[in-house]
Amino acid sequence: MNYLEGTIPQSFSSRSSLMTFDLSRNRFEGTLPRSSVKCRHLEVLDLSDNKIDDTFPRWLGTLPELKVLVLRSNNLKDLLEFPRGAHLFPKLHILELSNNNLSGPLPANLVMNLKGMMNGENGQDKSLYMTRYFNMMPYENSVTVMMKGFEIELVRILTFLTIIDLSHNSFQGDIPGVIGHLHSLIGLNLSHNHLTGSSPPTLENLTDLGWLDLSSNKLSGVIPRKLGDLASLGYLNLSENQLSSRIPQDKQLSTFSSNLFSENPGLCGTPLPKACPSNAQPPPPSSSSTFDREGHESWFKLKAMWMGYASGIVIGISIAYIAFETGRPKWLARGVRMLERRVAEWMEKPKRKAIKFHGQ
């Protein structure tokens, strides 16, 4: 966050104990320093918002402790190529490469290497935040990420926060189905690329997913019904694609804002104002996606209790906001999302005044 210029020093010592390297929001040019692979203790590398002109630093994948890699808003170019069977980025759980000039297909081999996003353990780190102590003094790592369409600065990085942001590049082709192996993924942003094909059905395996942005691509086909089964999904943006058919009406998909489905000429049904023709039928539901009537009835039984606790919302708003953004703990996040959707439905009824929750 200064006006530092020039090139990043290319020489790093093999005895370096550097754990955090943050030169973000400056004016550095040139290439990434190859000798940084000597920093075997490096956990956080943030060189975002500079003028670095290089290809993707695949060689950083050999760093055994690297957990956060943020190279947003530079001039990284060419393909993301990874050899089959390579063991790279074993502990990475935040990968931010948005606003570059990367192209070609999304690399399935890279996805298969992200072990830290598969098992949710992130290298057996049991602490809540990426806090390190030096001579009894704490140092907090921080990072800026896109969460649910907003740029959020995390002054402390949660160890369980797993994010991939490859938006605003020139990636082409299909979304690889292997992305469904990243079971602990919380945020996925592939917007503003040139992706084609349909959404892979393996997305239903991402049960911890809190936000998914696939907007401004060329995706086609129907919206997978099972996306509605993702209980943690609080933000879904599919606008500006070539999707078609009826928006699945069960679960929560029909409760999202209409602008998140806009500019898909073939889409119809709630929440869009465009009604579906009588012959536009959604895909037949599977037995696993049948509407949970018992849970639906339970909501109405608890409705009076929610209203009684309305006065306590102000006290709990900070806790609720954190739960909503991170999806943790799951039981609280589900309650917050359920309340938000019911308020949205209440707002849409005629003769109601608009109510907005600020801060999101």
C-alpha positions as CSV (number, residue, x, y, z in Angstrom):
1,M,0.0,0.0,0.0
2,N,2.8,2.4,-1.0
3,Y,4.2,3.7,-4.2
4,L,7.2,1.5,-4.4
5,E,8.6,1.0,-7.9
6,G,11.2,-1.0,-9.7
7,T,11.6,-4.8,-9.7
8,I,11.3,-7.2,-6.8
9,P,14.8,-8.4,-5.6
10,Q,15.7,-11.6,-7.3
11,S,17.9,-13.0,-4.6
12,F,16.7,-15.0,-1.6
13,S,18.8,-17.0,0.8
14,S,18.4,-20.7,1.1
15,R,18.6,-20.1,4.9
16,S,15.6,-17.7,4.8
17,S,13.0,-18.2,7.5
18,L,10.5,-15.8,5.7
19,M,6.9,-16.8,6.4
20,T,5.0,-13.8,5.0
21,F,5.9,-11.9,1.8
22,D,3.5,-9.0,1.1
23,L,4.3,-6.3,-1.5
24,S,0.7,-5.8,-2.6
25,R,-0.7,-2.6,-3.9
26,N,2.5,-1.1,-5.2
27,R,4.0,-0.5,-8.7
28,F,6.5,-3.3,-9.0
29,E,7.3,-4.4,-12.5
30,G,9.4,-7.2,-14.0
31,T,9.1,-10.9,-13.3
32,L,8.5,-12.9,-10.2
33,P,11.7,-13.9,-8.3
34,R,12.5,-17.6,-9.0
35,S,14.8,-17.8,-6.0
36,S,11.8,-17.4,-3.7
37,V,11.5,-21.2,-3.8
38,K,14.3,-21.2,-1.3
39,C,11.9,-19.8,1.3
40,R,10.8,-23.2,2.5
41,H,8.8,-21.7,5.4
42,L,6.8,-19.3,3.3
43,E,3.0,-19.5,4.1
44,V,1.6,-16.3,2.5
45,L,2.7,-14.6,-0.7
46,D,0.7,-11.6,-1.8
47,L,1.9,-9.6,-4.8
48,S,-1.5,-8.4,-5.9
49,D,-2.1,-5.0,-7.6
50,N,1.3,-4.5,-9.2
51,K,2.6,-4.5,-12.8
52,I,4.3,-7.9,-12.8
53,D,4.7,-9.3,-16.3
54,D,5.2,-13.1,-16.2
55,T,3.7,-16.5,-16.6
56,F,2.0,-18.3,-13.7
57,P,4.8,-19.3,-11.2
58,R,4.2,-23.1,-11.2
59,W,7.5,-23.5,-9.4
60,L,6.0,-22.0,-6.3
61,G,4.1,-25.3,-6.0
62,T,7.2,-26.9,-4.5
63,L,7.0,-24.8,-1.3
64,P,5.7,-27.2,1.4
65,E,4.0,-24.6,3.6
66,L,2.5,-22.2,1.1
67,K,-1.2,-21.7,2.0
68,V,-2.1,-18.3,0.5
69,L,-1.1,-17.2,-3.0
70,V,-2.6,-13.9,-4.2
71,L,-1.4,-12.5,-7.6
72,R,-4.5,-10.6,-8.5
73,S,-4.4,-7.6,-10.9
74,N,-1.1,-8.1,-12.6
75,N,-0.1,-9.1,-16.1
76,L,0.2,-12.9,-15.7
77,K,-0.3,-14.4,-19.1
78,D,-0.4,-17.7,-21.2
79,L,-1.7,-21.1,-20.1
80,L,-1.9,-22.7,-16.7
81,E,-0.1,-26.0,-17.5
82,F,0.6,-28.7,-15.0
83,P,2.1,-32.1,-15.7
84,R,0.1,-35.1,-14.8
85,G,1.2,-36.7,-11.6
86,A,3.0,-33.6,-10.3
87,H,2.8,-33.0,-6.5
88,L,2.4,-29.2,-6.2
89,F,0.7,-26.8,-3.7
90,P,-0.1,-29.4,-1.1
91,K,-1.3,-26.9,1.6
92,L,-2.7,-24.1,-0.6
93,H,-6.2,-23.0,0.4
94,I,-6.5,-19.5,-1.0
95,L,-5.7,-19.1,-4.7
96,E,-6.4,-15.6,-6.1
97,L,-5.4,-15.0,-9.8
98,S,-8.2,-12.7,-10.9
99,N,-7.7,-9.7,-13.3
100,N,-4.8,-11.1,-15.3
101,N,-4.4,-12.3,-18.9
102,L,-4.4,-16.1,-18.3
103,S,-5.9,-18.2,-21.0
104,G,-6.6,-21.7,-22.2
105,P,-8.6,-24.4,-20.4
106,L,-9.0,-24.5,-16.7
107,P,-6.2,-26.9,-15.5
108,A,-7.7,-30.1,-14.1
109,N,-4.2,-31.2,-13.0
110,L,-3.9,-28.1,-10.8
111,V,-7.2,-28.9,-9.2
112,M,-6.1,-32.5,-8.4
113,N,-3.0,-31.1,-6.6
114,L,-4.9,-28.9,-4.2
115,K,-5.0,-31.4,-1.3
116,G,-5.5,-28.6,1.3
117,M,-8.9,-28.0,-0.3
118,M,-10.0,-31.6,-0.4
119,N,-9.7,-32.8,3.2
120,G,-10.4,-29.5,5.0
121,E,-7.5,-30.0,7.4
122,N,-5.1,-27.6,5.7
123,G,-2.0,-29.2,7.0
124,Q,-3.3,-30.2,10.4
125,D,-3.5,-26.5,11.5
126,K,-6.0,-26.6,14.4
127,S,-5.9,-22.8,15.1
128,L,-8.7,-20.6,14.0
129,Y,-6.6,-17.8,12.4
130,M,-3.2,-17.7,10.6
131,T,-1.6,-16.0,13.6
132,R,2.1,-16.4,14.3
133,Y,4.0,-15.3,17.4
134,F,7.5,-13.8,17.5
135,N,9.0,-13.1,20.9
136,M,5.5,-13.5,22.4
137,M,4.2,-10.8,20.0
138,P,1.4,-11.9,17.6
139,Y,1.5,-11.2,13.8
140,E,-1.8,-11.4,11.9
141,N,-1.7,-12.2,8.2
142,S,-4.3,-10.3,6.2
143,V,-5.7,-10.6,2.7
144,T,-8.3,-8.9,0.4
145,V,-10.7,-11.3,-1.4
146,M,-13.9,-11.2,-3.3
147,M,-16.8,-12.6,-1.3
148,K,-20.3,-12.8,-2.6
149,G,-19.7,-10.0,-5.1
150,F,-18.0,-7.6,-2.7
151,E,-14.3,-6.9,-2.1
152,I,-13.6,-7.8,1.6
153,E,-10.4,-7.2,3.5
154,L,-9.8,-9.9,6.0
155,V,-7.6,-8.5,8.7
156,R,-7.1,-12.0,10.0
157,I,-7.2,-15.1,7.7
158,L,-9.3,-18.0,8.9
159,T,-7.4,-21.2,8.5
160,F,-10.5,-23.0,7.2
161,L,-11.3,-20.4,4.5
162,T,-10.8,-22.1,1.1
163,I,-11.2,-19.9,-2.0
164,I,-10.4,-20.1,-5.7
165,D,-10.8,-16.9,-7.7
166,L,-9.9,-17.1,-11.4
167,S,-12.3,-14.4,-12.6
168,H,-11.6,-11.7,-15.2
169,N,-9.2,-13.8,-17.3
170,S,-9.6,-15.5,-20.7
171,F,-10.1,-19.1,-19.7
172,Q,-12.0,-21.2,-22.3
173,G,-13.6,-24.6,-22.5
174,D,-15.5,-26.6,-19.9
175,I,-15.4,-26.4,-16.2
176,P,-13.5,-29.6,-15.2
177,G,-15.6,-32.1,-13.3
178,V,-12.7,-32.8,-10.9
179,I,-13.5,-29.5,-9.2
180,G,-16.0,-31.5,-7.3
181,H,-13.1,-33.1,-5.4
182,L,-12.5,-29.9,-3.5
183,H,-14.9,-30.8,-0.7
184,S,-13.9,-28.1,1.7
185,L,-14.2,-25.3,-0.9
186,I,-16.1,-22.3,0.4
187,G,-15.8,-19.7,-2.4
188,L,-15.5,-20.3,-6.2
189,N,-15.4,-17.4,-8.7
190,L,-14.9,-18.2,-12.4
191,S,-16.8,-15.2,-13.7
192,H,-15.9,-13.0,-16.7
193,N,-14.1,-15.7,-18.7
194,H,-15.1,-17.5,-21.9
195,L,-16.2,-20.8,-20.4
196,T,-18.6,-23.0,-22.4
197,G,-20.6,-26.2,-21.9
198,S,-22.8,-26.9,-18.9
199,S,-22.2,-26.7,-15.2
200,P,-20.6,-30.0,-14.1
201,P,-22.9,-32.1,-11.9
202,T,-20.0,-32.6,-9.5
203,L,-20.6,-29.2,-8.1
204,E,-23.2,-30.8,-5.9
205,N,-20.3,-32.4,-4.0
206,L,-19.2,-29.0,-2.7
207,T,-21.3,-29.2,0.5
208,D,-19.4,-26.3,2.2
209,L,-19.7,-23.9,-0.7
210,G,-20.9,-20.5,0.5
211,W,-20.7,-18.6,-2.8
212,L,-20.5,-19.5,-6.5
213,D,-20.0,-17.0,-9.3
214,L,-20.1,-18.2,-12.9
215,S,-21.5,-15.0,-14.4
216,S,-20.4,-13.5,-17.7
217,N,-19.4,-16.6,-19.5
218,K,-20.9,-18.7,-22.3
219,L,-22.4,-21.5,-20.2
220,S,-25.3,-23.4,-21.7
221,G,-27.8,-26.0,-20.7
222,V,-30.0,-26.1,-17.7
223,I,-29.3,-25.1,-14.1
224,P,-28.5,-28.3,-12.1
225,R,-31.4,-28.9,-9.7
226,K,-29.1,-30.3,-7.1
227,L,-27.4,-26.9,-6.6
228,G,-30.5,-26.2,-4.5
229,D,-29.4,-29.0,-2.1
230,L,-26.3,-27.1,-1.1
231,A,-27.4,-25.9,2.3
232,S,-24.4,-23.5,2.8
233,L,-24.9,-21.8,-0.6
234,G,-25.8,-18.2,0.2
235,Y,-24.8,-16.5,-3.1
236,L,-25.1,-17.8,-6.7
237,N,-24.5,-15.6,-9.7
238,L,-25.3,-17.2,-13.1
239,S,-26.1,-14.0,-15.0
240,E,-24.9,-13.2,-18.5
241,N,-24.7,-16.7,-19.9
242,Q,-26.7,-18.9,-22.3
243,L,-28.6,-21.0,-19.8
244,S,-32.1,-22.2,-20.7
245,S,-35.2,-23.8,-19.3
246,R,-37.0,-23.3,-16.0
247,I,-35.1,-22.2,-12.9
248,P,-35.6,-25.1,-10.4
249,Q,-38.3,-24.0,-8.0
250,D,-37.6,-26.3,-5.1
251,K,-35.0,-25.6,-2.3
252,Q,-33.5,-22.1,-2.3
253,L,-32.7,-21.3,-6.0
254,S,-35.9,-19.5,-6.6
255,T,-35.3,-17.2,-3.6
256,F,-32.1,-15.6,-4.9
257,S,-32.4,-12.1,-6.5
258,S,-33.5,-12.0,-10.1
259,N,-30.4,-10.0,-11.2
260,L,-28.3,-13.1,-10.4
261,F,-30.1,-15.0,-13.3
262,S,-30.5,-12.0,-15.7
263,E,-29.4,-11.9,-19.3
264,N,-29.9,-15.6,-20.0
265,P,-32.4,-15.4,-22.8
266,G,-33.6,-19.0,-22.4
267,L,-34.2,-18.9,-18.7
268,C,-37.7,-18.5,-17.2
269,G,-39.5,-18.8,-13.9
270,T,-39.2,-17.3,-10.5
271,P,-37.4,-15.1,-9.5
272,L,-37.3,-13.8,-13.1
273,P,-40.3,-11.9,-14.3
274,K,-40.4,-14.0,-17.5
275,A,-43.0,-16.8,-17.1
276,C,-42.2,-20.2,-18.6
277,P,-44.4,-21.6,-21.4
278,S,-46.5,-24.5,-20.5
279,N,-44.3,-26.9,-22.3
280,A,-41.1,-25.7,-20.6
281,Q,-40.7,-28.4,-17.9
282,P,-37.7,-28.6,-15.5
283,P,-35.7,-31.8,-15.4
284,P,-37.4,-34.6,-13.5
285,P,-36.4,-34.5,-9.8
286,S,-34.4,-37.3,-8.3
287,S,-35.4,-39.0,-5.1
288,S,-32.5,-37.2,-3.3
289,S,-33.7,-33.8,-4.3
290,T,-37.4,-34.2,-3.3
291,F,-38.6,-31.3,-1.2
292,D,-38.3,-31.8,2.5
293,R,-41.9,-31.3,3.5
294,E,-41.1,-32.0,7.2
295,G,-38.5,-29.3,7.3
296,H,-40.8,-26.9,5.5
297,E,-43.6,-27.4,8.0
298,S,-41.1,-27.0,10.9
299,W,-40.3,-23.5,9.6
300,F,-43.9,-22.4,10.0
301,K,-44.0,-23.9,13.5
302,L,-40.9,-21.9,14.4
303,K,-42.0,-18.7,12.7
304,A,-43.6,-17.3,15.9
305,M,-40.5,-18.0,17.9
306,W,-38.3,-16.2,15.3
307,M,-40.5,-13.1,15.5
308,G,-40.3,-13.2,19.3
309,Y,-36.5,-13.0,19.1
310,A,-36.5,-10.1,16.6
311,S,-35.4,-7.7,19.3
312,G,-32.2,-9.7,19.8
313,I,-31.1,-9.5,16.2
314,V,-29.2,-6.2,16.8
315,I,-27.1,-7.9,19.6
316,G,-26.3,-10.9,17.4
317,I,-25.7,-9.1,14.1
318,S,-21.9,-9.3,14.2
319,I,-21.9,-13.0,14.9
320,A,-24.6,-13.6,12.2
321,Y,-22.6,-11.6,9.6
322,I,-19.4,-13.6,10.2
323,A,-21.4,-16.9,10.0
324,F,-23.1,-15.7,6.8
325,E,-19.8,-14.7,5.1
326,T,-17.8,-17.8,6.1
327,G,-20.5,-20.4,6.4
328,R,-19.2,-21.4,9.9
329,P,-20.6,-22.7,12.2
330,K,-23.0,-24.4,9.8
331,W,-26.0,-24.5,12.2
332,L,-25.9,-20.7,12.7
333,A,-25.2,-20.0,9.0
334,R,-28.3,-22.0,8.0
335,G,-30.5,-20.1,10.5
336,V,-29.3,-16.7,9.2
337,R,-29.9,-17.7,5.5
338,M,-33.3,-19.1,6.3
339,L,-34.3,-15.9,8.1
340,E,-32.9,-13.7,5.3
341,R,-34.9,-15.7,2.7
342,R,-38.2,-15.4,4.6
343,V,-37.7,-11.7,5.0
344,A,-37.1,-11.4,1.3
345,E,-40.3,-13.3,0.6
346,W,-42.2,-11.1,3.0
347,M,-40.8,-8.0,1.3
348,E,-42.1,-9.2,-2.1
349,K,-45.7,-9.3,-0.9
350,P,-47.9,-6.4,-2.0
351,K,-48.3,-3.4,0.2
352,R,-45.1,-4.1,2.1
353,K,-42.4,-1.5,2.7
354,A,-38.9,-2.4,1.6
355,I,-36.5,-3.5,4.3
356,K,-32.8,-3.8,3.6
357,F,-30.0,-5.3,5.7
358,H,-26.9,-3.3,5.2
359,G,-23.3,-4.4,5.6
360,Q,-23.3,-7.3,3.1
